[in-house]
Amino acid sequence: MPDTSVAALVRAAASRLADAGVPDPVVDAELLAAHTRGVGRGELQAAMVRGDALTDDEAARLDALVARRQAREPLQHITGTAPFRHLSLAVGPGVFVPRPETETVVQHAIDALLHAPDPSPIAIDLGTGSGAIALAMATEVPHARVFAAELSPDAHAWARRNTAGVENLTLELADMADAFPELTGLASVVISNPPYVPDAAIPRDPEVRLFDPAMALYGGADGLDLVRALSRNALRLLRPGGLLVIEHGEMQGSDIRGILDGDGWRASATHLDLTLRDRATTALRP
């Protein structure tokens, strides 16, 4: 008789995922099993220790989910959610899945908002995607007024779902290059995680290459076309002394500082993420 214990089925799922080249097979197997049972990962692990079993229906659902992950469909598409700081975001086809490294990037913006002299500072997220950065700012700095722009109708729909009911957040379907003309000179912070992959640099990971929307990935021949547009629009949007925050690839910090310095920004600096890779560049509006 087959072993239908949670522990045995999770081990089998992890083995299948490892064979498919999934980077964190045990973690993903546990999260898929937890999703199947409608519980958190901690409760799933407790069930494994207790020796609980899955029902036949649960085992069949887990098998189907593991098969999708074996095909390298992103875990977040399968579960329908992605964690980001304290948030749980709805995600799926058509929107860029927020990455853990962006959690440290948004801290630069949050810190600037917390120290802004304006009692109700304005923050602008250009190219918001799922709304992750904008939501983090709006919920962690509730006295701020946050504006978010997204050009893709598909991604905008996910952002609208995620930001519904957040009173200090305004979402618009707009191009980051010219969004929010009514906010000229008023923002304390402008932040963006723009498309920055060079057009010819096809990502190696199937989850990115096959499932993330191209519009959220590719930024022209050198990957920096949207950074150039962002620099120009942020100069218009920010008040003097306001902060620009740009997420980028680990080899792009120097080039981005060159763009910003050439446009007249002050104090451009590149910052490391938790893996000690260049991840964000900041600058001050003159």
SVG drawing of the C-alpha trace seen along z (x, -y; Angstrom):
<svg xmlns="http://www.w3.org/2000/svg" viewBox="-12 -72 43 74">
<polyline fill="none" stroke="black" stroke-width="0.4" points="0.0,0.0 1.5,-3.4 2.6,-5.7 0.2,-8.7 1.7,-10.5 2.3,-14.2 6.0,-13.6 6.4,-10.9 4.5,-12.8 6.5,-16.0 9.8,-14.0 8.6,-12.5 7.6,-15.9 10.9,-17.4 12.7,-14.6 10.7,-15.3 11.4,-19.0 15.1,-18.5 15.3,-16.3 13.6,-19.1 16.3,-21.6 14.0,-23.6 16.4,-25.7 14.8,-25.1 12.9,-21.8 12.2,-21.1 10.9,-24.6 8.7,-24.5 7.4,-21.0 6.4,-22.1 4.7,-25.2 2.8,-23.3 1.6,-20.8 0.6,-23.6 -1.3,-25.2 -3.0,-21.9 -4.2,-21.7 -5.0,-25.4 -2.6,-25.9 0.6,-27.7 4.1,-26.2 4.5,-25.9 1.3,-24.0 2.3,-21.7 5.6,-21.0 3.8,-20.2 1.6,-17.7 4.7,-16.1 6.0,-15.6 2.7,-14.2 2.6,-11.7 -0.7,-13.0 -1.8,-11.7 -3.2,-13.4 -6.6,-12.3 -6.7,-10.8 -8.1,-14.1 -5.4,-16.1 -2.7,-13.7 -4.1,-14.0 -4.2,-17.9 -0.6,-17.9 0.6,-15.7 -0.9,-18.1 0.7,-21.1 4.1,-19.4 3.8,-18.6 3.2,-22.3 6.3,-23.2 8.3,-20.5 7.6,-22.3 9.1,-25.4 5.9,-27.4 6.7,-29.9 5.6,-28.8 3.8,-32.1 1.7,-31.5 0.7,-28.1 -0.3,-29.4 -1.6,-32.7 0.4,-34.7 3.8,-36.2 5.2,-37.4 6.7,-40.9 7.9,-42.4 4.7,-42.1 2.4,-41.8 0.9,-38.8 0.3,-39.9 -2.0,-38.4 0.1,-37.5 -0.3,-35.4 0.3,-35.6 0.9,-39.0 2.6,-40.5 6.3,-40.5 6.6,-38.4 8.2,-40.6 11.6,-39.4 13.0,-39.3 15.9,-41.6 13.4,-44.4 12.4,-44.3 15.7,-46.0 15.4,-48.5 12.1,-49.9 13.7,-50.5 15.6,-53.5 12.3,-55.1 10.6,-54.3 13.4,-55.8 13.3,-58.9 9.5,-59.3 9.9,-58.8 12.4,-61.6 10.7,-63.9 9.9,-67.4 6.4,-67.4 3.8,-66.0 2.2,-64.2 5.0,-63.5 4.3,-62.3 5.9,-59.1 5.7,-57.9 6.3,-54.3 6.9,-54.3 6.2,-50.9 4.6,-49.4 3.8,-46.0 1.9,-44.1 1.9,-47.2 4.5,-45.7 6.7,-48.8 3.8,-51.2 1.9,-49.1 4.9,-48.7 5.3,-52.5 1.6,-53.2 1.2,-50.7 4.5,-51.3 4.3,-55.1 0.6,-55.6 0.9,-59.4 2.4,-59.4 0.5,-59.9 1.6,-57.3 1.0,-57.4 1.7,-54.4 1.8,-54.1 1.8,-51.0 1.6,-50.9 0.7,-47.2 -3.0,-46.6 -2.4,-43.1 -0.1,-44.1 -2.3,-47.1 -5.2,-44.7 -3.1,-42.8 -2.0,-46.1 -5.6,-47.3 -6.6,-44.1 -3.7,-44.4 -4.2,-48.0 -8.0,-48.1 -9.2,-49.9 -5.8,-51.4 -6.9,-55.0 -3.5,-56.7 -2.6,-55.0 -3.6,-56.2 -3.0,-53.9 -3.0,-55.0 -2.6,-53.3 0.3,-55.4 3.8,-55.4 6.6,-56.0 8.2,-58.4 5.5,-61.0 3.2,-59.9 1.6,-62.3 2.0,-65.7 -0.1,-67.2 2.6,-66.2 5.4,-68.3 7.8,-69.4 5.8,-67.9 7.3,-64.4 9.7,-63.6 10.5,-60.2 10.4,-58.6 11.2,-54.9 11.2,-52.4 12.1,-48.8 12.2,-49.4 12.8,-46.8 16.6,-46.6 17.6,-43.4 19.4,-44.1 17.3,-42.9 19.9,-40.3 20.4,-38.9 17.8,-36.2 17.4,-35.1 18.6,-31.6 15.9,-30.7 12.8,-29.2 10.6,-30.9 11.8,-34.3 12.3,-33.5 9.0,-31.8 6.6,-33.4 7.6,-36.9 6.2,-39.4 8.8,-40.7 7.5,-44.2 8.7,-44.0 12.1,-42.5 13.7,-44.1 15.0,-47.7 16.6,-48.2 20.1,-47.4 21.9,-48.1 18.9,-47.6 18.9,-51.3 16.4,-52.9 13.7,-53.1 16.3,-54.3 17.0,-57.3 13.3,-58.1 12.9,-57.6 15.7,-60.0 14.1,-62.8 10.6,-62.3 11.9,-62.0 13.7,-65.3 10.4,-66.9 8.4,-65.1 10.7,-65.6 11.0,-68.7 14.6,-70.0 16.4,-67.5 14.0,-64.7 15.2,-61.2 15.3,-58.9 15.6,-55.2 16.3,-52.8 16.6,-49.0 18.9,-47.5 21.2,-44.6 24.4,-43.9 26.6,-45.2 24.7,-48.4 25.4,-50.7 28.3,-52.5 26.4,-53.2 23.3,-54.3 25.4,-56.7 26.8,-58.1 23.3,-58.7 22.2,-60.4 25.3,-62.5 25.0,-63.6 21.4,-64.7 22.5,-66.8 21.5,-64.7 23.5,-65.1 25.1,-62.5 24.4,-59.4 25.4,-56.2 25.0,-52.5 23.9,-50.2 24.4,-46.5 21.7,-43.9 21.9,-41.2 24.0,-39.0 26.5,-41.9 25.6,-42.6 24.9,-46.0 21.1,-46.3 20.0,-50.0 21.2,-53.4 20.0,-56.6 20.4,-60.3 19.1,-63.6 17.2,-66.2 19.3,-69.3"/>
</svg>
